[in-house]
Amino acid sequence: MEREVHLLYKNVRRATILDFLVRCKACEKKKGKKNRGLVVKPIVHSSMNSRGQLDLTDLQTNPDGEFHYILNYQDHLTKFVTLQPLRMKTAEEVAVVLLNIFTTFGAPCILHTDNDKEFKNKLVESLNEMWPRLLIVHGKSRNSQSQGRVERANCDIQDMLTWKSDNRTNNWS
């Protein structure tokens, strides 16, 4: 700053510049703001099946026969997605499909779902009896910060279904 001041003014002493910096209101405002850093902590994993995310895609406007929903299960570390068609959005059907996925790939340590009622039912929570180490965590519905990856996969599913309808087929299941 001293160099810049001397380009414009010749008789300004260093003590005057330092005094100005101490009393500068704009400088005080910059000092008062603290950097908060990351607001949301990232989810870190060390192995496959340490955390899985689960969501449902509603396709009642574009059903495939008796199927009206798609269950979207995604491993958080590998981003491996498993899609299963559902007839109805009931806890019983969700639990059966989850049981099928868990017996194929193994149960995650943490199952992250949104707050929909089909994920809070006793039937889904009874999966804890089969896998005692399974922790079911409920986040906010359609919250991109906590359910970002699975919500992004839901958008990709919608894009794929648009492609299928453009090609005059409705057999998405």
C-alpha positions in Angstrom: 0.0 0.0 0.0 2.9 2.3 0.8 4.2 2.0 -2.8 0.7 2.8 -4.3 0.3 5.8 -2.1 3.7 7.2 -3.1 2.8 7.0 -6.8 -0.1 9.4 -6.2 1.1 11.5 -3.2 4.7 12.5 -2.3 4.6 13.7 1.3 2.7 10.8 3.1 4.6 9.1 5.9 4.5 5.4 6.8 3.0 6.2 10.2 0.1 8.0 8.6 -0.6 5.0 6.3 -0.5 2.6 9.3 -2.8 5.0 11.3 -5.2 5.0 8.3 -5.2 1.2 8.2 -6.0 0.9 11.9 -9.0 3.3 11.6 -10.3 2.1 8.1 -14.0 1.1 8.4 -13.9 -1.1 5.3 -10.8 -3.0 6.7 -12.6 -3.5 10.1 -15.6 -5.0 8.3 -13.4 -7.5 6.5 -11.6 -8.4 9.8 -15.0 -9.0 11.5 -16.2 -11.6 9.1 -15.1 -15.1 10.1 -14.8 -17.8 7.4 -17.3 -20.5 8.4 -15.8 -23.1 6.1 -18.0 -26.0 5.1 -21.5 -25.8 6.4 -22.3 -29.5 5.6 -19.8 -32.1 6.6 -19.0 -34.5 3.7 -19.8 -38.2 4.2 -16.6 -40.2 4.1 -16.5 -44.0 3.6 -13.9 -46.6 3.6 -15.7 -49.6 2.1 -18.6 -50.7 0.0 -21.9 -51.1 1.8 -20.8 -48.7 4.6 -23.7 -46.4 3.6 -26.6 -46.9 1.2 -29.2 -44.3 0.1 -32.8 -45.1 -0.8 -35.5 -43.2 -2.5 -38.6 -43.8 -4.6 -39.5 -42.4 -8.0 -43.2 -41.8 -8.6 -44.3 -42.9 -12.0 -48.1 -43.0 -11.6 -48.6 -40.8 -14.6 -46.4 -43.2 -16.7 -47.1 -46.7 -15.3 -45.9 -49.9 -16.9 -48.8 -52.2 -16.4 -49.1 -52.8 -12.6 -45.8 -51.0 -11.8 -46.2 -47.4 -10.6 -42.9 -46.7 -8.7 -39.2 -47.3 -9.0 -37.2 -48.0 -5.8 -33.7 -46.5 -6.2 -31.0 -47.9 -3.9 -27.5 -46.5 -4.3 -24.2 -47.5 -2.5 -22.7 -44.2 -1.4 -19.0 -45.1 -2.0 -19.2 -46.9 -5.4 -22.3 -45.1 -6.6 -23.6 -48.5 -7.8 -27.4 -48.1 -8.4 -30.0 -50.8 -8.1 -33.4 -50.0 -9.5 -36.5 -52.2 -8.7 -40.0 -51.6 -9.9 -42.8 -51.4 -7.3 -46.5 -52.0 -7.7 -47.5 -49.9 -4.7 -45.8 -47.5 -2.3 -46.3 -49.6 0.8 -43.9 -50.4 3.5 -44.4 -54.2 2.9 -43.4 -54.0 -0.7 -40.4 -51.7 0.1 -39.3 -54.2 2.8 -39.5 -57.1 0.4 -37.4 -55.3 -2.2 -34.9 -54.2 0.3 -34.6 -57.8 1.6 -33.9 -58.9 -1.9 -31.2 -56.2 -2.4 -29.6 -56.9 0.9 -29.4 -60.7 0.4 -27.8 -60.1 -3.0 -25.3 -57.4 -2.2 -25.2 -57.4 1.6 -26.8 -54.9 4.0 -25.1 -51.5 4.5 -24.0 -50.3 7.9 -26.2 -47.2 7.5 -29.3 -47.0 5.4 -30.1 -43.3 4.6 -33.7 -42.6 3.5 -35.9 -39.5 3.5 -38.8 -39.0 5.8 -41.5 -40.8 3.8 -43.9 -42.9 5.8 -43.0 -46.1 3.9 -39.4 -45.9 5.3 -40.5 -45.3 8.9 -42.8 -48.3 9.1 -42.2 -51.2 11.6 -41.7 -53.6 8.7 -38.7 -51.7 7.3 -37.4 -51.3 10.8 -37.7 -55.0 11.3 -34.8 -55.4 8.9 -32.7 -54.5 12.0 -33.7 -57.8 13.5 -32.1 -59.6 10.5 -29.1 -57.2 10.4 -28.5 -55.8 14.0 -25.7 -53.6 12.8 -28.0 -51.8 10.3 -28.7 -48.2 11.3 -31.6 -46.5 9.5 -31.1 -42.7 9.2 -33.9 -40.5 8.1 -33.0 -37.2 6.3 -35.2 -34.5 5.0 -37.4 -35.2 2.0 -35.9 -34.1 -1.3 -33.0 -32.5 0.4 -30.2 -32.3 -2.1 -27.6 -31.8 0.6 -28.3 -35.1 2.4 -29.8 -37.1 -0.4 -27.9 -35.6 -3.3 -26.6 -38.6 -5.1 -29.8 -40.6 -5.0 -31.9 -37.5 -6.0 -29.5 -37.0 -9.0 -30.0 -40.7 -9.9 -33.8 -40.0 -9.8 -33.3 -37.2 -12.4 -31.3 -39.6 -14.6 -34.2 -42.1 -14.3 -36.6 -39.5 -15.5 -34.3 -38.7 -18.5 -34.2 -42.4 -19.4 -38.0 -42.7 -19.2 -38.3 -39.7 -21.5 -36.1 -41.4 -24.0 -38.3 -44.6 -23.8 -41.5 -42.6 -24.4 -39.9 -40.8 -27.3 -39.2 -44.2 -28.8 -42.8 -45.2 -28.3 -42.3 -47.8 -25.6 -43.6 -47.8 -22.1 -42.0 -51.0 -20.8 -39.7 -49.4 -18.2 -40.0 -52.1 -15.6 
